[in-house]
Structure formats: structure tokens, C-alpha cells
Amino acid sequence: METILVLLHPDAEGAIAKAGLEAIAAAHGLGGEVIIGLVGGNAAGAAKVIGGAGRVLAVEGDAFSQSRYATDAAAAQALVAASKAGIVMAPATSRWSRCLAGVAQRCGGRIDSHITAIAPEGVTRWYYRQRIEATFTRAELPWFLLLESGAASAWQGAPCDGTFERIAVEAAPRTEVKGVVSPGAGEQTVKPEAELLFVAGAGWTKKQKDGAAHVERAGELILGIVRTAGASLGSSKSLVDLSGEGQAVLPFLSHLNQVGQTGSTPRHPKGLATCCHGEEPHVVGWRFIQDRRAVNLDANCGWARGKADVLYVADAFEVMEELNRLLA
Ligand SMILES: Cc1cc2nc3c(=O)[nH]c(=O)nc-3n(C[C@H](O)[C@H](O)[C@H](O)COP(=O)(O)OP(=O)(O)OC[C@H]3O[C@@H](n4cnc5c(N)ncnc54)[C@H](O)[C@@H]3O)c2cc1C
């Protein structure tokens, strides 16, 4: 079995994101020697947390703490050379997704992204978003794999003394990072770690049984459940697209909330769709939601056709009024 290098970028406190711990667990599932390669951040702190997962190599220094193609690629290339790994795994963070294709090219290897499962017989990835899945192997090495979050359970191990080997890399950045600009301090509605995904569909903005639309009330009910249940807010494409068409919309929704074929594929244990029809391009984004429920006036909607575990045929305005009241 080839040696497996797991690339991670710890933060300034040495913490490793959950997706990184999942990559470690997936690597251990293959059976070869696992080496951890750290880039930037607090390597000593991180090595104390994940040192039990295998030998730890680290490229440290201010230049490597910042996300930048040139320094991340140089660090990853040096770690691949030092580890002599045949398989290089990394969580599909924006940082690794940006630079690892270039590193694979420099190392004469191959890279595959959107990996959803790894086993000794082969790796599984999706094509055309998540509509087609394939399991395959490659002969070319080193083979780089970008692992989707949620594809493995997080690695757990006892803290250790934090021993690691420093790998010297000369930083030659041509780009200077002057600062970080974050989006305005609006309400955070996308919460990847939430127990519940609450999906709002375009029905919330449509005329209701009294012949009028109640978009403002819809917004209050949706935000109510997002706050009281600590839910993550998802949306159908139709609902987020409405703003582009100049219609009355829910101001807190953006395309970041969109779930589906051209949106996201979140991984919450439970999902509740409301005023959403449950069409295939939307439901395909529910692939990893384990318990699926929907509230729709239409007993013949897409959810009723095997897409939800439970469909409540009811008025979502009434259901959410009651649910908000109970949760409050
Ligand atoms: C290439 C392609 C890619 C696409 N990608 C995506 C994607 O990524 N994500 C996505 O979501 N869609 C996607 N779509 C669009 C998708 O096919 C649907 O058009 C969309 O999901 C419909 O959104 P909706 O269910 O919110 O709206 P509608 O189809 O308008 O459904 C509204 C629903 O609300 C119900 N309703 C109304 N009032 C109430 C009430 N008071 N109580 C309960 N129920 C009520 C109605 O019965 C209806 O079922 C894609 C389409 C294409 C062609």
C-alpha cells in the first residue's frame, strides 16, 4: 500500500477544521502509512491535536499562514517530496481546491476532486454535479484526492506531545495579502453544522388562499424557525431567483442558500422543506440529508413521489405559526 499524505491548514490556534479530521479518518481507512502535512498556522498546537494520527511534517512561517497560490503550492510540493507519498489527500477547502491541481502537475501526478468515498478498491466521485457517480482507480502517482466534507466521520484520537518535523521551504510570494474583507455583519443563515436544514420554496411568495401574498409574514416565520431551532436556511432556486426578476422577495436569502443541482449539497441529519415543490433539480441537493420531511398544500407534489420520508399536506403558514409558537 502506498504512503498517504494528508494535507491540512491549521488555524492560528492550531485547530483543524472538521473536514480535515474527516480526511485523516478516510486516509486511515485505506490501510497504508499515514503522514500528516501541515501548512501555516500553529503547527505545534495542531500536532498536539492530531499527532496520534501519524508522523507530522510541517511548513511554517508567516508567509504560509495566508491563503495564497504560490506559497500553498510550494509548501504542498515540498511536503509531497518529503513524505514520498503515493496518495495525497486534502479536504476540499477553497484553499486546497485552488492550488492542488497545479501541485499535481508539478509532481507529475494526477488529481481528482469531489471525492465522496474512499476505499482500498477505489475512490468514488460525482460527475455533472452529483447526478452520476463513478468508482475508479488510477495507476499514475502521486494521486491527489480532494475530499468532500461529510464523506467520512471525523478522526478522533488522544492528544499527544506535539512532535513534528519542520520542512524548510523558501517563500517567494509575488502577491501580498493586505487584509481580509468579510461580508457585512448580516444574519448568518447558512450553518453547515446545524442539526436541521430548513428549506424555503417559492410558494412563500405566492398568492395564498385569501388571494393575497404575505411575503413579510413569510419572512418572519422563516427567520423565526431559523433562530429558535438553530436551523440552517436553504432555498429553492425559484425563490432566490425572484430577486433578479424584481419581485417581492425575502431579503435575507441569496444564492448561497440555494440547495440543488446548481446550488449546494448540504449534509444535515434532518431536513424540512416548506412551500417547495420538490422537483428533481432541487431534491438532488438533498442527497446527504438523512431524514427528509416537507410541508406542501399539494398532495401530488414531488416530495410525495418517494422524495420525502414524510409529507405533511398542509398550509405552511399555519404549520410554521404553530411550530414557532411551540419553539418559542
Ligand atoms: C438545469 C436546472 C438546474 C436547476 N437547479 C436547481 C437547484 O439547484 N435548486 C433548485 O431548487 N431548483 C433548481 N432548478 C429549478 C427546479 O426545477 C424548480 O423549478 C425549483 O426547484 C422550483 O422551486 P419551488 O419548488 O420553490 O417553486 P414552485 O415550483 O413554484 O413550487 C412552490 C410550491 O409551494 C407550494 N405552496 C404554495 N403555498 C403553500 C402553502 N401555503 N403551504 C404549503 N405549500 C405551499 C405549492 O404547492 C408548490 O408546490 C433547476 C432547473 C434546471 C432546469
The ligand as an SDF file (V2000), in Angstrom:
LIG
                    3D

 53 58  0  0  0  0  0  0  0  0999 V2000
  -30.6630   22.9580  -15.1680 C   0  0  0  0  0  0  0  0  0  0  0  0
  -31.5410   23.2460  -13.9780 C   0  0  0  0  0  0  0  0  0  0  0  0
  -30.9380   23.3770  -12.7440 C   0  0  0  0  0  0  0  0  0  0  0  0
  -31.7180   23.6590  -11.6090 C   0  0  0  0  0  0  0  0  0  0  0  0
  -31.1000   23.7410  -10.3910 N   0  0  0  0  0  0  0  0  0  0  0  0
  -31.8820   23.9270   -9.2940 C   0  0  0  0  0  0  0  0  0  0  0  0
  -31.2890   23.9700   -7.9910 C   0  0  0  0  0  0  0  0  0  0  0  0
  -30.0590   23.8720   -7.8210 O   0  0  0  0  0  0  0  0  0  0  0  0
  -32.0950   24.1400   -6.9320 N   0  0  0  0  0  0  0  0  0  0  0  0
  -33.4600   24.3000   -7.0660 C   0  0  0  0  0  0  0  0  0  0  0  0
  -34.1400   24.4610   -6.0430 O   0  0  0  0  0  0  0  0  0  0  0  0
  -34.0300   24.2730   -8.2630 N   0  0  0  0  0  0  0  0  0  0  0  0
  -33.2780   24.1020   -9.3830 C   0  0  0  0  0  0  0  0  0  0  0  0
  -33.8750   24.1050  -10.6060 N   0  0  0  0  0  0  0  0  0  0  0  0
  -35.3020   24.5140  -10.6950 C   0  0  0  0  0  0  0  0  0  0  0  0
  -36.2590   23.4030  -10.2890 C   0  0  0  0  0  0  0  0  0  0  0  0
  -36.5020   22.5660  -11.4000 O   0  0  0  0  0  0  0  0  0  0  0  0
  -37.5820   24.0180   -9.8310 C   0  0  0  0  0  0  0  0  0  0  0  0
  -38.0600   24.9090  -10.8060 O   0  0  0  0  0  0  0  0  0  0  0  0
  -37.4990   24.7590   -8.5000 C   0  0  0  0  0  0  0  0  0  0  0  0
  -36.8610   23.9550   -7.5290 O   0  0  0  0  0  0  0  0  0  0  0  0
  -38.9190   25.0860   -8.0420 C   0  0  0  0  0  0  0  0  0  0  0  0
  -38.8580   25.8570   -6.8780 O   0  0  0  0  0  0  0  0  0  0  0  0
  -40.0340   25.8100   -5.8050 P   0  0  0  0  0  0  0  0  0  0  0  0
  -40.3920   24.4130   -5.5300 O   0  0  0  0  0  0  0  0  0  0  0  0
  -39.6330   26.6690   -4.6730 O   0  0  0  0  0  0  0  0  0  0  0  0
  -41.1960   26.6210   -6.5570 O   0  0  0  0  0  0  0  0  0  0  0  0
  -42.6050   26.1330   -7.2210 P   0  0  0  0  0  0  0  0  0  0  0  0
  -42.3400   25.0770   -8.2430 O   0  0  0  0  0  0  0  0  0  0  0  0
  -43.2430   27.3890   -7.6270 O   0  0  0  0  0  0  0  0  0  0  0  0
  -43.3570   25.4550   -6.0190 O   0  0  0  0  0  0  0  0  0  0  0  0
  -43.9630   26.1740   -4.9980 C   0  0  0  0  0  0  0  0  0  0  0  0
  -44.6520   25.1690   -4.1080 C   0  0  0  0  0  0  0  0  0  0  0  0
  -45.1820   25.8430   -2.9780 O   0  0  0  0  0  0  0  0  0  0  0  0
  -46.3830   25.1970   -2.5950 C   0  0  0  0  0  0  0  0  0  0  0  0
  -47.1270   26.1230   -1.7560 N   0  0  0  0  0  0  0  0  0  0  0  0
  -47.6180   27.3470   -2.0410 C   0  0  0  0  0  0  0  0  0  0  0  0
  -48.2200   27.8970   -0.9670 N   0  0  0  0  0  0  0  0  0  0  0  0
  -48.0980   26.9990    0.0370 C   0  0  0  0  0  0  0  0  0  0  0  0
  -48.5130   26.9850    1.3900 C   0  0  0  0  0  0  0  0  0  0  0  0
  -49.1790   27.9990    1.9480 N   0  0  0  0  0  0  0  0  0  0  0  0
  -48.2060   25.8900    2.1330 N   0  0  0  0  0  0  0  0  0  0  0  0
  -47.5590   24.8380    1.6060 C   0  0  0  0  0  0  0  0  0  0  0  0
  -47.1450   24.7950    0.3340 N   0  0  0  0  0  0  0  0  0  0  0  0
  -47.4090   25.8730   -0.4520 C   0  0  0  0  0  0  0  0  0  0  0  0
  -47.0520   24.8600   -3.9120 C   0  0  0  0  0  0  0  0  0  0  0  0
  -47.9750   23.8010   -3.7470 O   0  0  0  0  0  0  0  0  0  0  0  0
  -45.8390   24.4530   -4.7720 C   0  0  0  0  0  0  0  0  0  0  0  0
  -45.6360   23.0720   -4.7240 O   0  0  0  0  0  0  0  0  0  0  0  0
  -33.1130   23.8230  -11.7420 C   0  0  0  0  0  0  0  0  0  0  0  0
  -33.7150   23.6990  -13.0050 C   0  0  0  0  0  0  0  0  0  0  0  0
  -32.9380   23.4180  -14.1050 C   0  0  0  0  0  0  0  0  0  0  0  0
  -33.6050   23.2900  -15.4430 C   0  0  0  0  0  0  0  0  0  0  0  0
  1  2  1  0
  2  3  1  0
  2 52  2  0
  3  4  2  0
  4  5  1  0
  4 50  1  0
  5  6  2  0
  6  7  1  0
  6 13  1  0
  7  8  2  0
  7  9  1  0
  9 10  1  0
 10 11  2  0
 10 12  1  0
 12 13  2  0
 13 14  1  0
 14 15  1  0
 14 50  1  0
 15 16  1  0
 16 17  1  0
 16 18  1  0
 18 19  1  0
 18 20  1  0
 20 21  1  0
 20 22  1  0
 22 23  1  0
 23 24  1  0
 24 25  2  0
 24 26  1  0
 24 27  1  0
 27 28  1  0
 28 29  2  0
 28 30  1  0
 28 31  1  0
 31 32  1  0
 32 33  1  0
 33 34  1  0
 33 48  1  0
 34 35  1  0
 35 36  1  0
 35 46  1  0
 36 37  1  0
 36 45  1  0
 37 38  2  0
 38 39  1  0
 39 40  1  0
 39 45  2  0
 40 41  1  0
 40 42  2  0
 42 43  1  0
 43 44  2  0
 44 45  1  0
 46 47  1  0
 46 48  1  0
 48 49  1  0
 50 51  2  0
 51 52  1  0
 52 53  1  0
M  END
$$$$
